[in-house]
Amino acid sequence: MAACCNKHFHGKEKKMKCVLCKYIFHVKCIEGKYCTQCKEINNKEIIIQLNRCKFKKTQQNELNESSAMQMIMPPSQNAPQEEDINDKFTSPKPSDINFSFHFGVYQEHRKADEMVNEEEHIPDFSSEFAVSTEIPETVPDFCNEVEISTENDQASAKGKNVLIHNGYWYTLKCNCGETTYWTCGVRTKKQKCKAAITELNYSYRLSKAEHFHSPVKDIENKLLLKKNVREKGKVNVHQNGRSIAEETLIELNKNESLPSIKSCIEVVNYHERKNRPEEPTGLRFIIKQMFLSQNFLKVDILE
């Protein structure tokens, strides 16, 4: 309870809350919306006056001034002794040098006539700093440059070109100008090998990513076999894919390393779906009324 209202509330006396201090008072103790104490505070004004302090040099400012003074000092005060200078060089006189100061920056200006005469005192160091511009005959190759054993056209499962290197095979990804990008052909829904090869001007370079799988034995023969299976599937689009794969594998020698029959069936079915004609979605024919029940046909929308 605030000090301005010491009375207790009895019965149904009217009460009111002060807007500023949020205390509850009698209605007669509040003038307007404020109690007696808050009314005095509300009517007061606060005047804040800001005065600029005088500039005082700090340690950082003094350090900057001292370093600037050292930069603009004439070189005659810090010049080395005459004994340490080679006889071929002549030090300029202080009267021949004009100094200009601008924000602590030192600049040196000399007369053009005397600068031309000083060329006689400049020694010739061209022999010591001669740079060889000859190109060596043998340039070392890049460490990741490789030689591709074979490049087969349309040997992948989907009919793309293939590169073969050390038991790994790469499919064509894209062409960007003169650069061609090849990615590893081992890609499934769960795992995708990130190894790649970049081709530029008939030179091949391996990427930093390595294969997470082992190389495949006789990969070239397996790719050629899948290519034959794919061509048969394009011709016989209505024949079962398993029968085409089995017939092709039986014709080969058993001693050769053959791909799995499952992979051959997937290749055949993929190309059969692409070359198979589309199934009809509608059929036009005449309906005989004698075979229809009563009120079966409401309306013919084609008429």
C-alpha positions in Angstrom: 0.0 0.0 0.0 1.4 3.4 -0.9 2.1 6.0 1.8 -0.4 8.5 0.4 -3.4 6.1 1.2 -3.2 4.7 4.7 -6.9 3.8 4.9 -8.1 0.2 4.6 -10.8 -0.9 2.2 -14.1 -1.5 3.9 -17.1 -3.0 2.3 -17.9 -1.9 -1.2 -15.6 1.1 -1.4 -14.7 2.0 -4.9 -11.1 1.1 -5.9 -8.9 2.2 -8.8 -5.5 1.3 -10.1 -2.7 3.8 -10.8 -1.6 3.7 -14.4 2.1 4.3 -13.5 2.8 2.3 -10.4 0.0 -0.3 -10.8 -1.0 0.0 -7.1 -4.7 0.0 -6.0 -6.0 3.0 -4.2 -9.3 4.6 -3.2 -10.9 6.5 -6.0 -10.7 9.7 -4.0 -6.9 9.2 -3.5 -6.4 9.2 -7.3 -6.4 12.4 -9.4 -7.1 11.5 -12.9 -5.2 8.3 -13.7 -2.3 8.8 -11.3 -1.8 8.6 -7.5 -0.4 11.6 -5.7 3.2 10.4 -5.9 3.1 9.3 -9.5 1.5 12.6 -10.5 4.5 14.5 -9.2 6.8 12.1 -11.1 4.8 12.4 -14.3 4.9 16.2 -14.3 8.7 16.4 -13.9 11.0 16.8 -16.9 14.5 15.4 -17.2 17.0 17.5 -19.2 20.1 15.7 -20.3 23.0 17.9 -21.6 25.9 16.4 -23.4 29.2 18.2 -23.5 32.1 17.4 -25.7 35.2 16.5 -23.8 38.6 17.9 -24.7 40.7 15.6 -26.8 43.3 13.7 -24.8 46.2 11.9 -26.4 46.2 8.2 -25.8 49.1 5.8 -26.0 48.1 4.6 -29.4 48.0 8.2 -30.8 51.4 9.0 -29.4 52.8 5.8 -30.9 51.4 6.7 -34.3 52.8 10.2 -34.1 56.3 8.9 -33.2 56.3 6.3 -36.0 55.2 9.0 -38.5 58.0 11.3 -37.4 60.5 8.5 -38.0 59.2 8.0 -41.5 59.6 11.7 -42.4 63.1 12.2 -40.9 65.7 13.2 -43.5 67.9 10.3 -44.6 71.0 12.4 -43.8 70.5 11.8 -40.0 70.2 8.1 -40.4 72.7 7.8 -43.2 75.5 5.2 -42.8 79.1 6.2 -42.6 81.2 6.9 -45.7 83.4 4.0 -45.0 80.6 1.5 -45.4 79.6 2.8 -48.8 81.1 1.4 -52.0 83.3 3.9 -53.9 81.2 3.4 -57.0 78.1 5.1 -55.4 77.9 8.8 -54.4 75.4 10.0 -51.7 73.3 13.0 -52.7 73.7 16.3 -50.9 71.0 17.5 -48.6 70.6 20.6 -50.7 69.7 18.5 -53.8 66.8 16.8 -52.1 63.3 18.3 -51.7 61.0 16.8 -49.1 57.2 17.0 -49.3 55.0 16.0 -46.3 51.4 15.0 -46.5 49.8 13.1 -43.7 53.0 11.5 -42.6 54.0 10.2 -46.1 57.6 10.7 -47.2 58.3 11.5 -50.8 61.7 12.3 -52.5 62.1 14.5 -55.5 65.3 15.1 -57.4 66.2 17.3 -60.3 65.9 15.6 -63.6 69.3 16.8 -64.8 71.1 15.3 -61.9 69.2 12.0 -62.2 70.5 11.6 -65.7 74.1 12.1 -64.6 73.8 9.5 -61.9 73.3 6.8 -64.4 77.1 6.6 -64.8 77.4 5.5 -61.2 74.9 2.6 -61.4 76.7 -0.7 -61.8 75.5 -3.3 -64.2 73.9 -6.3 -62.5 72.3 -7.8 -65.6 74.6 -10.8 -65.6 73.8 -11.7 -62.0 70.0 -11.5 -62.4 69.7 -13.1 -65.8 66.6 -15.2 -66.2 66.6 -18.3 -68.4 63.6 -18.4 -70.7 64.4 -21.7 -72.4 61.7 -24.4 -72.1 63.0 -27.8 -71.2 62.6 -30.5 -73.8 61.0 -33.0 -71.5 58.0 -31.9 -69.4 57.0 -34.3 -66.6 53.5 -35.8 -66.9 50.8 -35.4 -64.3 50.8 -38.0 -61.6 47.2 -38.9 -62.2 47.4 -39.1 -66.0 46.5 -42.6 -67.3 46.3 -44.5 -70.6 42.9 -45.9 -71.5 43.1 -49.5 -72.8 39.8 -49.5 -74.9 36.9 -47.2 -75.7 33.7 -49.1 -76.7 30.8 -47.4 -78.4 27.4 -48.1 -76.9 28.6 -50.8 -74.6 26.8 -49.7 -71.4 23.4 -51.1 -70.3 21.6 -48.1 -71.7 23.7 -47.8 -74.9 26.3 -45.1 -73.9 30.0 -45.1 -74.7 32.3 -46.8 -72.2 35.9 -46.4 -71.1 37.9 -49.4 -69.7 40.9 -48.9 -67.4 42.5 -51.5 -65.1 39.3 -53.5 -64.7 37.1 -50.5 -64.1 34.6 -49.2 -66.6 33.4 -45.6 -67.0 30.3 -44.3 -68.8 29.9 -40.9 -70.5 28.5 -38.3 -68.3 28.6 -35.0 -70.2 30.6 -32.9 -72.7 31.6 -29.3 -71.8 33.4 -27.9 -74.8 36.6 -29.7 -75.3 36.4 -31.5 -72.0 34.6 -34.8 -71.5 33.6 -36.2 -68.1 33.4 -40.0 -67.4 32.0 -41.5 -64.3 32.3 -45.0 -62.9 29.7 -47.4 -64.2 29.0 -49.1 -60.8 25.9 -47.1 -59.6 23.0 -48.6 -57.7 20.2 -47.1 -55.7 22.1 -47.6 -52.4 25.7 -47.0 -53.5 27.2 -44.8 -56.2 30.9 -44.9 -57.0 32.3 -41.4 -57.2 35.5 -42.2 -59.2 35.7 -40.3 -62.5 38.0 -39.6 -65.4 38.4 -36.2 -67.2 39.3 -36.2 -70.9 41.0 -33.2 -72.5 42.8 -33.2 -75.8 43.0 -37.0 -75.9 44.6 -37.1 -72.4 42.9 -38.8 -69.5 43.2 -37.9 -65.8 41.8 -39.7 -62.8 39.9 -37.8 -60.1 40.8 -37.8 -56.4 37.9 -40.0 -55.5 38.8 -43.7 -55.4 36.7 -46.8 -56.2 35.0 -48.5 -53.2 34.8 -51.8 -55.1 37.3 -54.2 -56.6 38.0 -54.3 -60.4 36.0 -56.7 -62.5 37.8 -59.5 -64.3 37.3 -59.6 -68.1 35.1 -56.6 -68.0 35.5 -56.0 -71.8 34.1 -59.4 -72.7 31.2 -58.9 -70.3 30.3 -55.6 -71.7 30.3 -57.0 -75.3 28.1 -59.8 -74.2 25.5 -57.4 -72.7 25.7 -55.4 -75.9 24.7 -58.5 -77.9 21.9 -59.2 -75.5 20.6 -55.6 -75.8 20.6 -55.8 -79.6 18.5 -59.0 -79.5 16.1 -57.4 -77.1 15.5 -54.5 -79.4 14.5 -56.8 -82.3 12.4 -59.3 -80.3 10.4 -56.9 -78.2 7.6 -59.4 -77.3 9.9 -62.3 -76.3 10.6 -63.0 -72.7 13.8 -61.3 -71.4 15.0 -64.4 -69.5 14.8 -66.6 -72.6 16.8 -64.1 -74.6 19.5 -63.9 -71.9 19.7 -67.7 -71.5 20.0 -68.3 -75.3 22.9 -65.8 -75.5 24.8 -67.2 -72.6 24.4 -70.8 -73.8 26.1 -70.0 -77.1 29.3 -68.8 -75.4 32.1 -70.9 -74.0 31.8 -72.0 -70.4 35.4 -71.2 -69.7 34.8 -67.5 -70.3 33.8 -65.2 -67.4 30.2 -64.4 -68.0 28.0 -61.8 -66.4 25.1 -62.8 -64.1 21.9 -63.7 -65.8 20.0 -61.3 -63.7 21.9 -58.3 -65.1 21.3 -59.6 -68.6 17.6 -59.8 -68.0 17.5 -56.3 -66.7 19.2 -55.0 -69.9 16.8 -56.9 -72.2 13.7 -55.7 -70.3 14.8 -52.1 -70.3 15.2 -51.9 -74.0 12.1 -54.0 -74.7 10.0 -51.5 -72.8 11.4 -48.6 -74.8 10.8 -50.3 -78.2 7.5 -52.0 -77.4 4.5 -50.2 -78.9 2.1 -48.4 -76.6 -0.9 -50.3 -75.3 -4.3 -49.0 -76.6 -6.3 -46.9 -74.2 -9.6 -47.1 -76.0 -11.5 -49.3 -78.5 -14.3 -48.5 -80.9 -16.9 -51.3 -81.5 -20.6 -51.8 -81.9 -22.6 -53.1 -78.9 -25.5 -55.4 -79.7 -28.6 -54.4 -77.8 -29.9 -57.9 -77.4 -27.1 -58.8 -74.9 -27.6 -55.7 -72.7 -29.9 -55.4 -69.7 -32.6 -52.8 -69.5 -31.4 -49.2 -69.0 -27.7 -50.3 -69.3 -26.6 -47.8 -72.0 -27.6 -44.2 -71.0 -26.0 -42.2 -73.9 -23.3 -42.7 -76.5 -20.8 -39.8 -76.2 -19.1 -40.6 -79.5 -22.1 -39.9 -81.6 
